[in-house]
Amino acid sequence: MTIPTEPIGSLPRSSALGQSLTAHASGQLDDSDLAKRQEQAVADTLTQLEGTGSPVLVDGEQGKPSFATYPVAGLSSLSPDGVVIPFADGHTRQLPCITEGPFRYQVRAETYLRAARQLTDKPVKQAVIAPSALSLLYPAAPIDGYSREDFLRDLADEAEADIRGCLDAGAHVVQLDFTEGRLSLKLDPSGGVLDDFIALNNEVLGRFSPEERTRIGVHTCPGGDQDSTHSLDIDYAELLPRLFQLKAGNFYLQLASEADPDRVLAVVQEHLPPTARVFIGVTDPIDPSVETPEQVRDRVLLAARYIPVDRLGTCDDCGFAPFADDASTSRDLAFAKIEARVRGTALAAQELGL
């Protein structure tokens, strides 16, 4: 027995790919040339991840415009004036909103997965955006002839198809990105919005069998963009009891950047569902220093005091570049942190006699 360890999803784009994205946005590079350069970036990402010893690979989201908006990339019926997400350093990200229905994904995550699996025989994980995040695409003013209820029904169907397509395409695991969970408690301290998010996500997750849900996970973090977060000041104790109501087999929790990990782990110990596995974050993508394997080992050993080892895994706190234009972290730094996670997890397993 070993302790499983997995990346979360996004990795920084190379400077060459960043330049290609800029050229494409200005019309100086066509779609086919950009696709070729993104494929090269995926191949390089997979090779470098294998070099770290990572037992599970990801494509690093090299082809996604962002972890959140890939399903609507190319959708013509969008308005740019959607929900604004403020970060602690003062910068913001703004979501689009739809202007008409019916709502349909333009891109499914399985297309990224199938492309990556052609380049490696290692297990490949696929991140998808949680339907709760996409529920924010519906505007505040109702759309004539297309109610919010109609939209949520269509969204649930599309989200189910997105997840199921990845399972059918051979994903090692499908991970729902649920960064808006903690943020919702900042926007609505009563928890009403969070309860709505949980209900919507469970509407989708409930369509999968218990066996299928062993290959489905949920990731939560306080956001991570341009070396800043949007909800680190929200107490995990307000989120985790509700988070663990989700019908998922795996949970990926940011923890390395928490000020009081013992307190968080105690909450996990109390509320973790009896058949779920929890992957704890042992590397902080926002911290510019590289964790040592020994630091990672000690974080795992601390978690093992609260969580049965057969239900424990490790991960990074969050993705390293969830938006394509985020160049705040270098690829070299990201891969060094991942290698530290892999080595440190192995050291902890050895210490625990596994």
HELIX and SHEET records of a PDB file:
HELIX    1   1 SER A   15  ALA A   25  1                                  11    
HELIX    2   2 ASP A   31  GLY A   51  1                                  21    
HELIX    3   3 TYR A   70  VAL A   72  5                                   3    
HELIX    4   4 ALA A  109  ARG A  117  1                                   9    
HELIX    5   5 PRO A  131  LEU A  134  1                                   4    
HELIX    6   6 SER A  135  LEU A  137  5                                   3    
HELIX    7   7 ARG A  148  ASP A  168  1                                  21    
HELIX    8   8 GLU A  180  LEU A  187  1                                   8    
HELIX    9   9 GLY A  192  LEU A  205  1                                  14    
HELIX   10  10 PRO A  210  ARG A  213  1                                   4    
HELIX   11  11 TYR A  236  LEU A  243  1                                   8    
HELIX   12  12 PRO A  261  HIS A  271  1                                  11    
HELIX   13  13 PRO A  293  ALA A  304  1                                  12    
HELIX   14  14 VAL A  309  ARG A  311  5                                   3    
HELIX   15  15 ARG A  331  GLU A  351  1                                  21    
SHEET    1   A 7 THR A   5  GLU A   6  0                                        
SHEET    2   A 7 LEU A 312  ASP A 316  1                                        
SHEET    3   A 7 ARG A 277  THR A 283  1                                        
SHEET    4   A 7 ASN A 250  LEU A 253  1                                        
SHEET    5   A 7 ILE A 216  THR A 220  1                                        
SHEET    6   A 7 VAL A 174  ASP A 177  1                                        
SHEET    7   A 7 GLN A 126  ILE A 129  1                                        
SHEET    1   B 2 LEU A  78  SER A  79  0                                        
SHEET    2   B 2 CYS A  97  ILE A  98 -1                                        
SHEET    1   C 2 VAL A  84  PRO A  86  0                                        
SHEET    2   C 2 THR A  92  GLN A  94 -1                                        
END                                                                             
